[in-house]
């Protein structure tokens, strides 16, 4: 299994006509045999990143290299072969075909790859045995528990013996008893010759991980000296999607608050004059900047401060 390298990755998409950038300049190195967690709350970009590494989505810029394969440069048949042969995907909702048995579900990717029925059946039995479902191959999904269905989904992901297994919230629909078996299997899969990447908010997986990638923006510092910022006319202070630590109070000039649109345009939301403030939501809630802040047609002087200092200043002024 080759190592995996992610460099300067940016993923941007259109949400209601506005540009959303959950992944912005990500760098990541994953070695063979590692279990890697993409950790964070819903909406932080875990599934988006996982889908891009599996070549289901195309990033805005940057590269993903799996050994000698530059995933972000693939197209056409090469992309199809990469998805089929190099990536096994485990979905949050299992995505099993209800009319097929467990064995037949695992056989699907093998038959699609041109394996004979006997070859596909033998391989399906082998991987079902590896996830402790050797005796349940003839059962349909409706006759299996949630944990057993997820193990079938894992077996299906392993059918082509891929060097990369990508699992999207694999424990989300399982109770604490079912989770135990799935967690153990995921840990065992990460061995020489294969890397396992799991998108999750389930912190029960943390002790087993070799690497944790936290995609939720970092918490804003409580203590930091206020800083004065001087902006030339039209200069951007921060962009929509950036991480943000500070609240800003305008001392002089005017600051325009804009939404960046997916088509490259922008929408003016507000103009903040002297004494006004902006940018408080990102540091208050650990979010990315929801809009862009830019100086108007005059120079701007603003003071940036932590939430704690901002509240103290507001209390004093009131």
CORMO-V646408 format. One record per residue. N is the residue number from 1. RES is the residue in one letter. SS is DSSP state (a for helix, b for strand, c for the rest). OMEGA is omega in whole degrees, 0 to 359 (999 if undefined). NEAR is the number of other ideal C-beta (glycine too) atoms within 10 Angstrom. Layout:
N&RES&SS&OMEGA&NEAR, N&RES&SS&OMEGA&NEAR
//
This chain:
1&X&c&178&19, 2&X&c&174&16, 3&X&c&183&13, 4&X&b&181&23, 5&X&b&175&15, 6&X&b&182&23, 7&X&b&173&14, 8&X&b&186&12, 9&X&b&175&21, 10&X&b&177&15, 11&X&b&181&21, 12&X&b&178&18, 13&X&b&184&13, 14&X&b&175&11, 15&X&b&181&10, 16&X&c&179&7, 17&X&c&180&11, 18&X&b&182&18, 19&X&b&176&21, 20&X&b&185&19, 21&X&b&183&19, 22&X&b&178&21, 23&X&b&187&21, 24&X&b&177&18, 25&X&b&183&11, 26&X&b&171&20, 27&X&b&186&10, 28&X&b&175&17, 29&X&b&181&12, 30&X&b&181&22, 31&X&c&177&14, 32&X&c&179&17, 33&X&c&182&15, 34&X&c&166&19, 35&X&b&185&25, 36&X&b&177&22, 37&X&b&168&25, 38&X&b&190&26, 39&X&b&177&21, 40&X&c&181&19, 41&X&c&178&11, 42&X&c&177&8, 43&X&c&183&13, 44&X&c&176&22, 45&X&c&182&21, 46&X&a&182&26, 47&X&a&178&19, 48&X&a&179&22, 49&X&a&180&27, 50&X&a&180&21, 51&X&a&179&17, 52&X&a&178&23, 53&X&a&177&25, 54&X&c&180&22, 55&X&c&173&21, 56&X&c&175&15, 57&X&c&178&14, 58&X&c&181&13, 59&X&c&176&21, 60&X&c&178&14, 61&X&b&182&11, 62&X&b&184&18, 63&X&b&171&14, 64&X&b&182&23, 65&X&b&175&16, 66&X&b&186&22, 67&X&c&179&15, 68&X&c&179&6, 69&X&b&172&18, 70&X&b&188&12, 71&X&a&184&25, 72&X&a&178&18, 73&X&a&184&11, 74&X&c&175&17, 75&X&c&175&9, 76&X&a&185&7, 77&X&a&180&8, 78&X&a&178&13, 79&X&a&179&15, 80&X&a&180&12, 81&X&a&178&13, 82&X&a&180&18, 83&X&a&185&18, 84&X&a&190&14, 85&X&a&190&14, 86&X&a&184&19, 87&X&b&171&22, 88&X&b&186&28, 89&X&b&175&20, 90&X&b&185&26, 91&X&c&180&16, 92&X&c&185&17, 93&X&c&176&12, 94&X&c&179&21, 95&X&c&174&13, 96&X&c&177&23, 97&X&c&189&12, 98&X&c&182&9, 99&X&c&181&10, 100&X&c&175&14, 101&X&b&177&20, 102&X&a&180&27, 103&X&a&182&21, 104&X&a&176&18, 105&X&a&180&26, 106&X&a&181&30, 107&X&a&186&24, 108&X&a&180&16, 109&X&a&180&23, 110&X&a&178&21, 111&X&a&178&16, 112&X&a&179&12, 113&X&c&175&14, 114&X&c&178&8, 115&X&c&177&18, 116&X&c&180&10, 117&X&a&181&10, 118&X&a&178&8, 119&X&a&181&14, 120&X&a&181&22, 121&X&a&181&18, 122&X&a&180&13, 123&X&a&179&20, 124&X&a&178&27, 125&X&a&181&17, 126&X&a&182&15, 127&X&a&174&24, 128&X&a&177&25, 129&X&a&182&13, 130&X&a&177&16, 131&X&c&175&25, 132&X&c&177&14, 133&X&c&182&22, 134&X&c&183&13, 135&X&c&183&9, 136&X&c&184&18, 137&X&c&183&20, 138&X&c&180&10, 139&X&c&174&16, 140&X&b&183&15, 141&X&a&181&20, 142&X&a&180&9, 143&X&a&180&12, 144&X&c&175&19, 145&X&c&179&14, 146&X&a&178&17, 147&X&a&178&18, 148&X&a&178&21, 149&X&a&179&24, 150&X&a&177&29, 151&X&a&173&27, 152&X&a&179&27, 153&X&a&176&27, 154&X&a&178&25, 155&X&a&178&28, 156&X&a&179&28, 157&X&a&181&24, 158&X&a&189&23, 159&X&c&182&24, 160&X&c&181&19, 161&X&c&185&12, 162&X&c&177&22, 163&X&c&180&19, 164&X&b&173&24, 165&X&b&181&23, 166&X&b&184&25, 167&X&b&182&28, 168&X&b&180&20, 169&X&c&187&19, 170&X&c&181&27, 171&X&c&189&24, 172&X&c&185&14, 173&X&c&185&15, 174&X&c&174&19, 175&X&c&188&11, 176&X&a&178&8, 177&X&a&181&9, 178&X&a&182&18, 179&X&a&185&20, 180&X&a&182&14, 181&X&a&181&17, 182&X&a&179&23, 183&X&a&181&20, 184&X&a&181&13, 185&X&a&180&20, 186&X&a&178&23, 187&X&a&182&16, 188&X&a&180&13, 189&X&a&180&21, 190&X&c&183&21, 191&X&c&179&14, 192&X&c&183&8, 193&X&c&182&11, 194&X&c&171&19, 195&X&b&179&26, 196&X&b&179&26, 197&X&b&185&26, 198&X&b&172&26, 199&X&b&186&26, 200&X&b&165&22, 201&X&c&182&17, 202&X&c&185&16, 203&X&a&175&10, 204&X&a&179&12, 205&X&a&187&22, 206&X&a&183&11, 207&X&a&184&8, 208&X&a&188&15, 209&X&c&171&19, 210&X&c&181&15, 211&X&b&178&15, 212&X&b&178&13, 213&X&b&182&18, 214&X&b&183&11, 215&X&c&174&18, 216&X&c&180&16, 217&X&c&182&19, 218&X&c&178&9, 219&X&c&179&10, 220&X&c&179&19, 221&X&c&178&12, 222&X&c&184&10, 223&X&c&179&7, 224&X&c&181&14, 225&X&c&174&8, 226&X&c&180&13, 227&X&b&179&11, 228&X&b&180&9, 229&X&b&176&15, 230&X&b&183&13, 231&X&b&173&19, 232&X&c&178&9, 233&X&c&179&13, 234&X&c&181&11, 235&X&c&181&13, 236&X&b&176&13, 237&X&b&174&21, 238&X&b&182&20, 239&X&c&171&17, 240&X&c&181&20, 241&X&c&177&20, 242&X&c&169&17, 243&X&b&184&15, 244&X&c&180&24, 245&X&c&192&17, 246&X&c&167&25, 247&X&b&182&25, 248&X&b&174&24, 249&X&b&181&22, 250&X&b&177&21, 251&X&b&177&14, 252&X&b&182&13, 253&X&c&181&19, 254&X&c&179&17, 255&X&b&178&22, 256&X&b&177&21, 257&X&b&189&18, 258&X&b&169&18, 259&X&b&177&16, 260&X&b&181&19, 261&X&b&182&15, 262&X&c&181&14, 263&X&c&180&10, 264&X&c&178&7, 265&X&c&180&12, 266&X&b&180&17, 267&X&b&180&12, 268&X&b&181&11, 269&X&b&187&13, 270&X&b&173&12, 271&X&b&184&12, 272&X&b&180&21, 273&X&c&182&11, 274&X&c&181&13, 275&X&c&178&10, 276&X&c&181&14, 277&X&b&180&17, 278&X&b&175&20, 279&X&c&186&26, 280&X&a&187&15, 281&X&a&182&15, 282&X&a&179&22, 283&X&a&182&25, 284&X&a&186&14, 285&X&a&180&11, 286&X&c&181&16, 287&X&c&169&16, 288&X&b&179&21, 289&X&c&183&20, 290&X&c&179&16, 291&X&c&179&24, 292&X&b&177&20, 293&X&b&185&26, 294&X&b&176&21, 295&X&b&176&23, 296&X&c&185&16, 297&X&c&175&9, 298&X&c&176&12, 299&X&c&182&13, 300&X&b&168&25, 301&X&b&181&15, 302&X&b&176&27, 303&X&b&178&18, 304&X&b&181&22, 305&X&b&178&21, 306&X&c&178&19, 307&X&a&181&18, 308&X&a&179&14, 309&X&a&178&18, 310&X&a&180&22, 311&X&a&179&14, 312&X&a&180&12, 313&X&a&180&16, 314&X&a&180&12, 315&X&a&181&8, 316&X&a&183&7, 317&X&a&181&8, 318&X&c&999&5
//
